[in-house]
Amino acid sequence: MSDSEVCEAEHKQLSAKRLALITFALFPLAACATLAVPNDAGTLEWRPGQTDLLFSSNHEGNSEIYIRKAGAENFTNLTNSQEQENWPVWSPDGRRIVYQSRANGSLDIYVMNADGTGKQRLTDDPAHDYVPTWSIDGQKIYFASWRMEEGDINPEVHFYVLNLDGSQQERLEMDSPGTSGPLQVSPDGRLVAYAKRVGEGQSVVRLRDTQSGIERELDTPVGYVGATSFSPNGKLLAFHLQQGETSKIFTADVVSGEVNEAVSTGRNWEPKWSPDAQWLLVTVSSSAEDDDLDFWMVRPNGGEQMRLIIDTDGRTSEGHWRPTPPK
């Protein structure tokens, strides 16, 4: 599964399934919720149960947006809708969530408070608007869309931006990426990253300087790139890369361009950084049909065995740890 499947495959309809198990492998919940342990350097290390986890899942039937609060065992459904809703993303201050919904037929962009209240529809174009992300100040939202504008000959996906109240929806002055992946903004706002299609079944990571507009391409292995994610300090970029039936996880130094492999086997997608940048949260397939997706953690350098975090009977994906605690 790649980001492009969010729109192109439109999230396969699956039968309702029972929530089977929540496992914090190697990290018992009580310990996660109350303490950290020294790492090799003697400093305290962040633990997964210490931070709210936002994600989408269809374990109760249709795709909904959930949160697992810090220290909790159960999930809370934030959307409670009969429609397909997914791709949730925290605002930079952790107070709001932007997401996509089919409540009105085509995919549209919505925003809500972190507790699920205050839902607001931001786009209503007949074309699909999807894979939203935030600006670093939390005042604007970027998204991909198949909208046709004056001068367009054929439908192509483009990146757009809008204000938090839904006003001033504008296409960015960039060529079509040719994929349906998101635009990611670095923590300092100086770079944006996205996947650019360069051939049949092949795409690459492009980095664009937001001041000059100059772009450069990372020297990634041949495959189909998706779901880029900047580390909290902006120095590294994580992404998945589809190669046939295998989807690998990589990290890249945004300055030197050096690329390292974190996960080399299986079907893995959507890497997201932990608050301390010491772990990647990865969506992993446990079935040939990709109808059983779970969350695992891995070190960015691939130096340790992957650790199971959440195991459900269904498709649980698009996970994000809360960037900052609520004030």
VENKA-V946241 format. One record per pair of residues at least 4 apart in sequence whose ideal C-beta (glycine too) atoms are under 8 Angstrom apart, sorted by the first residue. I is the first residue (numbers start at 1). J is the second residue. D is the distance in Angstrom with one decimal. If there is no record, write none. Layout:
i | j | d
I | J | D
I | J | D
This chain:
i | j | d
1 | 5 | 5.1
1 | 9 | 8.0
1 | 247 | 7.8
1 | 267 | 7.6
1 | 269 | 5.2
1 | 283 | 7.3
1 | 285 | 7.2
1 | 290 | 5.6
1 | 293 | 7.3
1 | 317 | 7.1
2 | 181 | 7.2
2 | 224 | 6.3
2 | 226 | 3.8
2 | 227 | 7.1
2 | 240 | 7.1
2 | 242 | 5.8
2 | 247 | 7.6
2 | 269 | 6.5
3 | 131 | 6.1
3 | 179 | 7.4
3 | 180 | 6.2
3 | 181 | 3.9
3 | 182 | 6.0
3 | 195 | 7.5
3 | 226 | 4.3
3 | 227 | 5.1
3 | 270 | 7.5
4 | 8 | 5.0
4 | 9 | 7.8
4 | 179 | 5.4
4 | 180 | 4.0
4 | 181 | 6.2
4 | 226 | 6.5
5 | 9 | 3.9
5 | 10 | 8.0
5 | 11 | 7.3
5 | 180 | 8.0
6 | 10 | 7.8
6 | 11 | 6.9
6 | 86 | 7.1
6 | 87 | 6.0
6 | 100 | 7.4
6 | 130 | 5.9
6 | 131 | 5.9
6 | 180 | 6.4
7 | 107 | 6.4
7 | 128 | 5.2
7 | 130 | 5.2
7 | 131 | 7.6
7 | 144 | 7.6
7 | 146 | 7.8
7 | 180 | 4.7
8 | 180 | 5.7
10 | 84 | 7.8
11 | 58 | 7.8
11 | 63 | 5.6
11 | 84 | 5.9
11 | 86 | 6.4
11 | 315 | 7.8
12 | 291 | 7.4
13 | 62 | 7.9
14 | 58 | 5.6
14 | 291 | 5.8
14 | 314 | 6.9
14 | 315 | 6.7
15 | 61 | 7.9
16 | 60 | 6.6
16 | 61 | 3.9
17 | 58 | 7.5
17 | 59 | 5.6
17 | 60 | 8.0
17 | 61 | 8.0
17 | 312 | 8.0
17 | 313 | 4.4
17 | 314 | 4.5
18 | 59 | 7.7
18 | 313 | 5.5
19 | 59 | 5.1
19 | 60 | 7.4
19 | 75 | 7.9
19 | 312 | 5.7
19 | 313 | 6.4
19 | 314 | 7.9
20 | 311 | 7.0
20 | 312 | 6.5
20 | 313 | 4.1
21 | 311 | 4.9
21 | 312 | 7.4
21 | 313 | 7.9
22 | 73 | 6.1
22 | 74 | 7.9
22 | 310 | 6.0
22 | 311 | 6.8
22 | 312 | 7.6
23 | 308 | 5.4
23 | 309 | 7.6
23 | 310 | 7.3
23 | 311 | 4.9
24 | 28 | 6.3
24 | 29 | 5.3
24 | 32 | 6.2
24 | 48 | 7.0
24 | 49 | 6.5
24 | 309 | 6.4
25 | 307 | 5.3
25 | 308 | 4.0
25 | 309 | 7.3
26 | 307 | 5.3
27 | 31 | 6.7
27 | 32 | 5.1
27 | 47 | 6.0
27 | 48 | 5.9
27 | 49 | 6.5
27 | 307 | 7.1
27 | 309 | 7.7
28 | 32 | 6.9
29 | 33 | 6.1
29 | 49 | 5.7
29 | 71 | 7.3
29 | 73 | 6.1
30 | 34 | 6.2
31 | 35 | 6.0
31 | 37 | 7.9
31 | 47 | 7.1
31 | 49 | 7.7
32 | 47 | 4.5
32 | 48 | 5.9
32 | 49 | 2.4
32 | 50 | 6.2
32 | 71 | 7.3
33 | 49 | 4.9
33 | 50 | 7.0
33 | 70 | 6.6
33 | 71 | 3.3
34 | 71 | 7.7
35 | 47 | 7.7
36 | 44 | 4.3
36 | 45 | 5.4
36 | 46 | 6.4
36 | 47 | 5.4
36 | 50 | 7.2
37 | 44 | 7.4
37 | 45 | 6.0
37 | 47 | 7.5
38 | 42 | 5.3
38 | 43 | 6.7
38 | 44 | 6.4
38 | 45 | 7.0
39 | 43 | 6.0
39 | 44 | 7.7
39 | 45 | 4.2
39 | 278 | 7.8
45 | 276 | 7.2
45 | 278 | 6.7
46 | 50 | 6.2
46 | 51 | 7.5
46 | 274 | 6.0
46 | 275 | 5.9
46 | 276 | 4.2
46 | 278 | 6.7
46 | 279 | 7.8
48 | 53 | 7.5
48 | 274 | 7.4
48 | 279 | 7.6
48 | 297 | 6.6
48 | 309 | 5.7
48 | 321 | 7.7
49 | 70 | 6.4
49 | 71 | 6.0
50 | 70 | 5.6
50 | 71 | 7.8
51 | 70 | 5.7
51 | 274 | 7.8
51 | 275 | 6.0
51 | 321 | 4.6
51 | 322 | 5.3
51 | 325 | 7.8
52 | 67 | 5.8
52 | 68 | 7.0
52 | 69 | 5.5
52 | 70 | 5.4
52 | 94 | 7.8
52 | 114 | 7.9
52 | 321 | 7.2
52 | 322 | 4.1
53 | 67 | 6.9
53 | 68 | 4.5
53 | 281 | 7.9
53 | 295 | 7.9
53 | 310 | 7.7
53 | 319 | 6.0
53 | 320 | 7.4
53 | 321 | 5.7
53 | 322 | 7.5
54 | 65 | 7.3
54 | 66 | 7.5
54 | 67 | 5.4
54 | 88 | 5.1
54 | 89 | 7.9
54 | 90 | 6.1
54 | 97 | 6.6
54 | 319 | 6.9
54 | 320 | 4.8
54 | 321 | 7.7
54 | 322 | 6.8
55 | 65 | 7.6
55 | 66 | 5.8
55 | 67 | 7.9
55 | 68 | 7.7
55 | 88 | 7.1
55 | 295 | 7.3
55 | 310 | 7.8
55 | 316 | 6.1
55 | 317 | 6.7
55 | 318 | 5.7
55 | 319 | 4.1
55 | 320 | 7.2
56 | 63 | 5.6
56 | 64 | 6.8
56 | 65 | 5.4
56 | 66 | 7.1
56 | 85 | 7.3
56 | 86 | 3.8
56 | 87 | 6.8
56 | 88 | 6.1
56 | 316 | 7.5
56 | 317 | 6.1
56 | 318 | 4.7
57 | 63 | 7.2
57 | 64 | 6.6
57 | 66 | 5.6
57 | 75 | 7.4
57 | 312 | 6.1
57 | 314 | 6.0
57 | 315 | 6.6
57 | 316 | 4.1
57 | 317 | 7.4
58 | 62 | 6.1
58 | 63 | 4.7
58 | 64 | 7.3
58 | 314 | 4.9
58 | 315 | 5.0
59 | 312 | 4.4
59 | 313 | 6.0
59 | 314 | 3.6
59 | 315 | 7.8
59 | 316 | 6.4
60 | 64 | 6.6
60 | 77 | 7.2
60 | 314 | 7.9
62 | 81 | 7.6
62 | 82 | 6.5
62 | 83 | 7.0
62 | 84 | 5.7
63 | 84 | 4.7
63 | 85 | 6.1
63 | 86 | 4.8
63 | 315 | 7.5
64 | 77 | 5.3
64 | 78 | 7.6
64 | 79 | 4.9
64 | 80 | 7.1
64 | 81 | 6.7
64 | 85 | 6.0
65 | 77 | 7.5
65 | 78 | 4.8
65 | 79 | 4.6
65 | 85 | 5.6
65 | 86 | 6.7
65 | 88 | 4.6
65 | 97 | 7.2
65 | 99 | 5.7
66 | 75 | 4.4
66 | 76 | 6.3
66 | 77 | 5.7
66 | 78 | 6.4
67 | 75 | 7.1
67 | 76 | 5.1
67 | 78 | 5.9
67 | 114 | 7.7
68 | 72 | 5.9
68 | 74 | 7.5
68 | 75 | 5.3
68 | 76 | 7.6
68 | 310 | 7.3
69 | 76 | 6.8
72 | 76 | 8.0
76 | 116 | 7.6
77 | 116 | 7.8
78 | 88 | 7.8
78 | 97 | 7.3
78 | 112 | 6.9
78 | 115 | 7.4
78 | 116 | 3.6
79 | 85 | 4.6
79 | 99 | 7.7
79 | 101 | 7.6
79 | 112 | 8.0
79 | 116 | 6.9
79 | 119 | 7.9
80 | 116 | 7.6
81 | 85 | 5.6
81 | 101 | 7.3
81 | 103 | 6.6
83 | 101 | 5.9
83 | 102 | 4.8
83 | 103 | 4.5
84 | 101 | 7.3
84 | 102 | 4.4
85 | 99 | 6.1
85 | 100 | 7.1
85 | 101 | 4.4
85 | 102 | 7.2
85 | 103 | 7.4
85 | 110 | 7.7
86 | 99 | 6.8
86 | 100 | 6.3
86 | 318 | 6.1
87 | 99 | 5.6
87 | 100 | 4.7
87 | 130 | 6.7
87 | 131 | 5.8
87 | 132 | 6.8
87 | 318 | 5.7
88 | 97 | 5.1
88 | 98 | 7.4
88 | 99 | 4.4
88 | 318 | 6.5
88 | 320 | 7.0
89 | 97 | 6.8
89 | 98 | 5.2
89 | 99 | 7.1
89 | 132 | 6.2
89 | 133 | 5.8
89 | 134 | 6.4
89 | 320 | 6.3
90 | 94 | 5.4
90 | 96 | 7.7
90 | 97 | 6.2
90 | 114 | 7.8
90 | 134 | 7.8
90 | 320 | 5.5
90 | 322 | 5.8
90 | 323 | 5.4
91 | 95 | 5.7
91 | 96 | 4.1
91 | 97 | 7.0
91 | 98 | 7.1
91 | 134 | 5.5
91 | 138 | 4.7
92 | 134 | 5.9
92 | 136 | 6.1
92 | 137 | 7.2
92 | 138 | 4.8
92 | 323 | 6.2
92 | 324 | 7.7
93 | 138 | 5.9
93 | 323 | 7.6
93 | 324 | 6.0
94 | 114 | 6.6
94 | 322 | 4.7
94 | 323 | 5.3
94 | 324 | 4.6
94 | 325 | 6.8
94 | 326 | 6.0
95 | 113 | 7.0
95 | 114 | 5.6
95 | 326 | 6.6
96 | 111 | 5.9
96 | 112 | 6.9
96 | 113 | 5.9
96 | 114 | 6.3
96 | 138 | 7.4
97 | 111 | 6.9
97 | 112 | 5.4
97 | 113 | 7.5
97 | 114 | 6.1
98 | 109 | 6.6
98 | 110 | 7.2
98 | 111 | 4.9
98 | 132 | 4.5
98 | 133 | 7.6
98 | 134 | 6.4
98 | 141 | 5.5
99 | 109 | 7.8
99 | 110 | 5.6
99 | 111 | 7.6
99 | 112 | 7.4
99 | 132 | 7.1
100 | 107 | 5.0
100 | 108 | 6.9
100 | 109 | 6.1
100 | 110 | 7.1
100 | 129 | 7.4
100 | 130 | 4.7
100 | 131 | 7.0
100 | 132 | 6.4
101 | 107 | 7.2
101 | 108 | 5.9
101 | 110 | 5.0
101 | 121 | 7.8
102 | 106 | 7.3
102 | 107 | 6.0
102 | 108 | 7.9
103 | 108 | 7.2
103 | 110 | 7.8
103 | 121 | 7.6
104 | 108 | 6.0
104 | 121 | 7.6
104 | 124 | 7.0
106 | 125 | 7.6
106 | 126 | 6.0
106 | 127 | 6.6
106 | 128 | 5.2
106 | 129 | 7.6
107 | 128 | 4.3
107 | 129 | 5.9
107 | 130 | 4.4
108 | 121 | 5.9
108 | 122 | 7.3
108 | 123 | 4.7
108 | 124 | 6.2
108 | 125 | 7.7
108 | 129 | 5.5
109 | 121 | 7.7
109 | 122 | 4.5
109 | 123 | 4.6
109 | 129 | 5.1
109 | 130 | 7.5
109 | 132 | 5.0
109 | 141 | 6.5
109 | 143 | 5.4
109 | 162 | 7.6
110 | 119 | 6.0
110 | 120 | 6.5
110 | 121 | 5.4
110 | 122 | 6.4
111 | 118 | 8.0
111 | 119 | 7.6
111 | 120 | 5.3
111 | 122 | 6.1
111 | 141 | 7.4
111 | 164 | 7.0
112 | 116 | 5.9
112 | 117 | 6.7
112 | 118 | 5.6
112 | 119 | 4.5
112 | 120 | 7.1
113 | 117 | 4.7
113 | 118 | 4.4
114 | 322 | 8.0
114 | 326 | 6.7
120 | 166 | 7.6
121 | 166 | 7.6
122 | 141 | 6.9
122 | 162 | 6.2
122 | 164 | 8.0
122 | 165 | 7.8
122 | 166 | 4.0
123 | 129 | 4.2
123 | 143 | 7.5
123 | 145 | 7.8
123 | 162 | 7.1
123 | 166 | 6.9
123 | 169 | 6.8
125 | 129 | 5.9
125 | 145 | 6.8
125 | 147 | 5.5
127 | 145 | 5.8
127 | 146 | 4.4
127 | 147 | 4.5
127 | 148 | 7.1
127 | 155 | 7.9
128 | 145 | 6.6
128 | 146 | 5.2
129 | 143 | 5.4
129 | 144 | 7.5
129 | 145 | 4.7
129 | 147 | 7.7
129 | 160 | 7.4
130 | 143 | 6.4
130 | 144 | 5.8
130 | 145 | 7.4
130 | 180 | 7.3
131 | 143 | 6.3
131 | 144 | 5.0
131 | 180 | 6.8
131 | 181 | 6.7
131 | 182 | 3.9
132 | 141 | 5.2
132 | 142 | 6.8
132 | 143 | 4.4
132 | 182 | 7.5
133 | 141 | 7.1
133 | 142 | 5.0
133 | 143 | 7.4
133 | 182 | 5.2
133 | 183 | 5.9
133 | 184 | 6.0
133 | 185 | 6.6
134 | 138 | 5.7
134 | 140 | 7.5
134 | 141 | 6.1
134 | 142 | 7.6
134 | 185 | 7.4
135 | 139 | 6.0
135 | 140 | 3.9
135 | 141 | 7.2
135 | 142 | 7.0
135 | 161 | 7.7
135 | 185 | 6.3
135 | 189 | 7.5
136 | 185 | 5.8
136 | 186 | 7.9
136 | 187 | 6.5
136 | 188 | 7.3
136 | 189 | 4.4
138 | 164 | 7.4
139 | 163 | 6.9
139 | 164 | 5.6
140 | 161 | 5.5
140 | 162 | 6.7
140 | 163 | 6.0
140 | 164 | 6.8
141 | 161 | 7.0
141 | 162 | 5.6
141 | 164 | 6.7
142 | 159 | 6.1
142 | 160 | 7.0
142 | 161 | 5.3
142 | 172 | 7.7
142 | 182 | 7.6
142 | 183 | 4.7
142 | 185 | 7.1
143 | 159 | 7.4
143 | 160 | 5.6
143 | 161 | 7.9
143 | 162 | 7.5
143 | 182 | 7.9
143 | 183 | 8.0
144 | 157 | 5.3
144 | 158 | 7.2
144 | 159 | 5.9
144 | 160 | 7.4
144 | 177 | 7.8
144 | 180 | 6.0
144 | 181 | 7.5
144 | 182 | 6.7
144 | 183 | 7.3
145 | 157 | 6.9
145 | 158 | 6.3
145 | 159 | 7.9
145 | 160 | 5.2
145 | 171 | 8.0
146 | 155 | 5.4
146 | 156 | 7.4
146 | 157 | 5.6
147 | 158 | 7.2
147 | 160 | 7.4
147 | 171 | 7.5
148 | 152 | 4.8
148 | 155 | 6.0
149 | 171 | 6.4
152 | 156 | 7.2
156 | 176 | 4.0
156 | 178 | 7.5
157 | 176 | 5.8
157 | 177 | 6.5
157 | 178 | 7.3
157 | 179 | 7.2
157 | 180 | 5.7
158 | 171 | 5.3
158 | 172 | 7.2
158 | 174 | 7.3
158 | 176 | 5.5
158 | 177 | 8.0
159 | 171 | 7.3
159 | 172 | 4.6
159 | 174 | 5.9
159 | 177 | 7.2
159 | 183 | 4.9
159 | 194 | 7.4
160 | 169 | 6.0
160 | 170 | 6.4
160 | 171 | 5.4
160 | 172 | 6.6
161 | 168 | 7.9
161 | 169 | 7.6
161 | 170 | 5.8
161 | 172 | 6.1
162 | 166 | 6.0
162 | 167 | 6.9
162 | 168 | 6.2
162 | 169 | 4.4
162 | 170 | 7.5
163 | 167 | 4.6
163 | 168 | 5.1
172 | 183 | 7.9
173 | 213 | 7.6
174 | 208 | 7.3
177 | 181 | 6.8
177 | 194 | 5.4
177 | 195 | 6.3
177 | 196 | 5.2
177 | 197 | 6.6
177 | 206 | 7.8
178 | 196 | 6.5
178 | 197 | 3.0
178 | 203 | 7.2
179 | 195 | 4.9
179 | 196 | 7.1
179 | 197 | 5.0
179 | 203 | 5.4
179 | 224 | 7.9
179 | 225 | 8.0
179 | 226 | 7.3
181 | 194 | 6.2
181 | 195 | 4.3
181 | 203 | 7.9
181 | 225 | 7.6
181 | 226 | 5.0
181 | 227 | 6.6
181 | 228 | 7.4
182 | 194 | 7.2
182 | 227 | 7.4
182 | 228 | 7.6
183 | 192 | 5.5
183 | 193 | 7.6
183 | 194 | 5.0
184 | 192 | 6.5
184 | 193 | 4.7
184 | 194 | 6.9
184 | 228 | 4.9
184 | 229 | 6.4
184 | 230 | 5.9
184 | 237 | 8.0
185 | 189 | 6.1
185 | 191 | 7.6
185 | 192 | 5.4
185 | 210 | 7.9
185 | 230 | 7.6
186 | 190 | 5.8
186 | 191 | 4.2
186 | 192 | 7.2
186 | 193 | 7.4
186 | 230 | 4.9
186 | 234 | 4.4
186 | 254 | 7.4
187 | 230 | 6.1
187 | 232 | 6.4
187 | 233 | 6.8
187 | 234 | 4.4
188 | 234 | 5.5
189 | 210 | 6.2
190 | 209 | 6.7
190 | 210 | 5.9
190 | 211 | 7.0
190 | 234 | 7.8
191 | 207 | 5.3
191 | 208 | 6.7
191 | 209 | 6.4
191 | 210 | 6.6
191 | 230 | 7.9
191 | 234 | 7.4
191 | 254 | 6.5
192 | 207 | 7.5
192 | 208 | 4.9
192 | 210 | 6.1
193 | 205 | 6.2
193 | 206 | 7.0
193 | 207 | 5.5
193 | 208 | 7.7
193 | 228 | 4.4
193 | 230 | 6.9
193 | 237 | 5.7
193 | 254 | 8.0
194 | 205 | 7.7
194 | 206 | 5.7
194 | 208 | 7.6
194 | 228 | 6.8
195 | 203 | 4.6
195 | 204 | 7.1
195 | 205 | 6.4
195 | 206 | 7.5
195 | 224 | 7.9
195 | 225 | 4.3
195 | 226 | 5.6
195 | 228 | 6.8
195 | 239 | 7.6
196 | 203 | 5.8
196 | 204 | 5.6
196 | 205 | 7.7
196 | 206 | 4.5
196 | 217 | 7.5
197 | 202 | 7.2
197 | 203 | 4.7
198 | 202 | 5.5
198 | 203 | 6.1
198 | 204 | 5.5
201 | 224 | 5.8
202 | 222 | 6.2
202 | 223 | 6.7
202 | 224 | 6.2
203 | 223 | 8.0
203 | 224 | 5.3
203 | 225 | 4.7
203 | 226 | 7.7
204 | 217 | 5.3
204 | 218 | 6.7
204 | 220 | 5.7
204 | 225 | 6.1
205 | 217 | 7.0
205 | 218 | 4.2
205 | 220 | 5.6
205 | 225 | 5.4
205 | 228 | 6.2
205 | 237 | 6.9
205 | 239 | 6.0
205 | 252 | 6.9
206 | 215 | 5.3
206 | 216 | 7.4
206 | 217 | 5.7
206 | 218 | 7.8
207 | 215 | 6.7
207 | 216 | 5.5
207 | 217 | 7.7
207 | 218 | 6.8
207 | 237 | 7.8
207 | 254 | 6.3
208 | 213 | 6.8
208 | 214 | 7.3
208 | 215 | 4.6
209 | 213 | 6.6
209 | 214 | 4.8
209 | 215 | 7.4
216 | 257 | 8.0
218 | 237 | 7.6
218 | 252 | 5.3
218 | 257 | 5.5
218 | 259 | 6.5
219 | 257 | 5.9
219 | 259 | 6.6
220 | 225 | 6.2
220 | 239 | 7.8
220 | 241 | 6.4
220 | 250 | 6.9
220 | 252 | 7.3
220 | 259 | 5.9
221 | 241 | 6.2
221 | 243 | 7.2
221 | 248 | 8.0
221 | 250 | 7.7
221 | 259 | 7.5
222 | 243 | 7.4
223 | 241 | 4.2
223 | 242 | 5.5
223 | 243 | 4.2
223 | 248 | 7.7
224 | 241 | 6.8
224 | 242 | 4.1
224 | 243 | 7.8
225 | 239 | 5.6
225 | 240 | 7.4
225 | 241 | 5.3
225 | 242 | 7.9
226 | 239 | 6.8
226 | 240 | 5.6
226 | 241 | 7.7
226 | 242 | 7.1
226 | 269 | 7.0
226 | 270 | 7.8
227 | 239 | 6.1
227 | 240 | 5.4
227 | 269 | 6.1
227 | 270 | 4.4
227 | 271 | 6.7
228 | 237 | 5.7
228 | 238 | 7.2
228 | 239 | 4.5
229 | 237 | 6.9
229 | 238 | 4.6
229 | 239 | 7.0
229 | 270 | 7.9
229 | 271 | 5.6
229 | 272 | 5.3
229 | 273 | 6.0
230 | 234 | 5.3
230 | 236 | 7.4
230 | 237 | 5.8
230 | 254 | 7.8
230 | 273 | 7.6
231 | 235 | 5.9
231 | 236 | 4.1
231 | 237 | 7.3
231 | 238 | 7.2
231 | 273 | 5.1
231 | 277 | 4.8
231 | 300 | 7.8
232 | 273 | 6.0
232 | 275 | 6.6
232 | 276 | 7.7
232 | 277 | 5.1
232 | 323 | 7.9
233 | 277 | 6.6
234 | 254 | 7.0
235 | 253 | 6.8
235 | 254 | 6.3
235 | 255 | 7.2
236 | 251 | 5.2
236 | 252 | 6.8
236 | 253 | 6.2
236 | 254 | 6.8
236 | 277 | 7.5
236 | 300 | 6.8
237 | 251 | 6.8
237 | 252 | 4.9
237 | 254 | 5.5
238 | 249 | 6.8
238 | 250 | 7.1
238 | 251 | 5.0
238 | 252 | 8.0
238 | 262 | 7.5
238 | 271 | 4.0
238 | 272 | 7.6
238 | 273 | 6.6
238 | 280 | 5.6
238 | 300 | 6.8
239 | 249 | 7.7
239 | 250 | 5.8
239 | 251 | 8.0
239 | 252 | 7.4
239 | 271 | 6.8
240 | 247 | 5.4
240 | 248 | 6.7
240 | 249 | 5.5
240 | 250 | 7.5
240 | 268 | 6.0
240 | 269 | 4.8
240 | 270 | 6.6
240 | 271 | 6.2
240 | 282 | 8.0
241 | 247 | 6.9
241 | 248 | 5.2
241 | 249 | 7.9
241 | 250 | 5.9
242 | 246 | 7.6
242 | 247 | 4.8
243 | 247 | 7.4
243 | 248 | 6.6
245 | 267 | 7.2
246 | 265 | 6.7
246 | 266 | 7.0
246 | 267 | 6.8
247 | 266 | 7.4
247 | 267 | 4.8
247 | 268 | 5.2
247 | 269 | 5.8
248 | 261 | 6.2
248 | 262 | 7.9
248 | 263 | 5.8
248 | 264 | 5.6
248 | 265 | 7.8
248 | 268 | 6.7
249 | 261 | 7.5
249 | 262 | 4.4
249 | 263 | 3.9
249 | 268 | 5.1
249 | 271 | 5.2
249 | 280 | 6.6
249 | 282 | 5.9
249 | 298 | 6.8
249 | 302 | 8.0
250 | 259 | 5.6
250 | 260 | 6.6
250 | 261 | 5.6
250 | 262 | 6.4
251 | 259 | 7.4
251 | 260 | 5.3
251 | 262 | 5.8
251 | 280 | 7.8
251 | 300 | 4.9
251 | 301 | 7.6
252 | 257 | 6.5
252 | 258 | 6.7
252 | 259 | 4.6
252 | 260 | 7.4
253 | 257 | 6.4
253 | 258 | 4.5
253 | 259 | 8.0
260 | 300 | 7.8
260 | 301 | 6.3
260 | 302 | 7.4
261 | 302 | 6.3
262 | 271 | 7.5
262 | 280 | 6.4
262 | 298 | 5.7
262 | 299 | 7.1
262 | 300 | 5.7
262 | 301 | 6.6
262 | 302 | 4.2
263 | 268 | 5.0
263 | 282 | 6.7
263 | 298 | 5.7
263 | 302 | 6.3
263 | 306 | 7.0
264 | 302 | 7.5
266 | 284 | 6.3
266 | 285 | 7.1
267 | 284 | 7.0
267 | 285 | 3.9
267 | 290 | 6.7
268 | 282 | 5.0
268 | 283 | 7.0
268 | 284 | 5.3
268 | 285 | 7.7
268 | 296 | 7.9
269 | 282 | 7.2
269 | 283 | 4.7
269 | 284 | 7.9
269 | 285 | 8.0
269 | 317 | 7.1
270 | 282 | 7.0
270 | 283 | 4.7
270 | 317 | 6.3
270 | 318 | 6.0
270 | 319 | 7.3
271 | 280 | 4.4
271 | 281 | 7.0
271 | 282 | 5.2
272 | 280 | 6.8
272 | 281 | 4.6
272 | 319 | 6.1
272 | 320 | 5.4
272 | 321 | 7.0
273 | 277 | 5.5
273 | 279 | 7.5
273 | 280 | 6.2
273 | 281 | 7.7
273 | 300 | 7.9
273 | 321 | 7.9
274 | 278 | 5.9
274 | 279 | 4.0
274 | 280 | 7.3
274 | 281 | 6.9
274 | 297 | 7.6
274 | 321 | 5.9
275 | 321 | 5.9
275 | 322 | 7.9
275 | 323 | 6.9
277 | 300 | 7.4
278 | 299 | 7.1
278 | 300 | 7.6
279 | 297 | 4.8
279 | 298 | 7.0
279 | 299 | 6.5
279 | 300 | 7.5
280 | 297 | 6.9
280 | 298 | 5.3
280 | 299 | 7.5
280 | 300 | 5.6
281 | 295 | 6.0
281 | 296 | 7.8
281 | 297 | 6.0
281 | 309 | 7.1
281 | 319 | 5.0
281 | 320 | 7.7
281 | 321 | 6.6
282 | 295 | 7.2
282 | 296 | 5.2
282 | 297 | 7.2
282 | 298 | 5.8
282 | 306 | 7.4
283 | 293 | 5.4
283 | 294 | 7.5
283 | 295 | 6.5
283 | 316 | 7.6
283 | 317 | 4.2
283 | 318 | 7.2
283 | 319 | 6.8
284 | 293 | 6.9
284 | 294 | 5.7
284 | 295 | 7.5
284 | 296 | 4.9
284 | 306 | 7.5
285 | 290 | 4.8
285 | 292 | 6.9
285 | 293 | 5.7
286 | 292 | 4.3
286 | 293 | 7.3
286 | 294 | 6.0
287 | 291 | 5.6
287 | 292 | 4.2
290 | 315 | 7.6
291 | 314 | 7.5
291 | 315 | 6.3
292 | 313 | 7.0
292 | 314 | 7.0
292 | 315 | 7.3
293 | 314 | 7.6
293 | 315 | 4.6
293 | 316 | 5.5
293 | 317 | 4.9
294 | 308 | 6.8
294 | 309 | 7.8
294 | 310 | 6.0
294 | 311 | 4.8
294 | 312 | 6.5
294 | 316 | 6.0
295 | 308 | 7.7
295 | 309 | 4.4
295 | 310 | 4.3
295 | 316 | 6.5
295 | 319 | 5.3
296 | 306 | 4.6
296 | 307 | 6.3
296 | 308 | 5.5
296 | 309 | 6.2
297 | 306 | 6.7
297 | 307 | 4.7
297 | 309 | 5.6
298 | 302 | 6.6
298 | 304 | 7.4
298 | 306 | 4.7
298 | 307 | 7.6
299 | 303 | 4.8
299 | 304 | 4.8
310 | 316 | 6.1
310 | 319 | 7.9
312 | 316 | 4.6
322 | 326 | 7.9
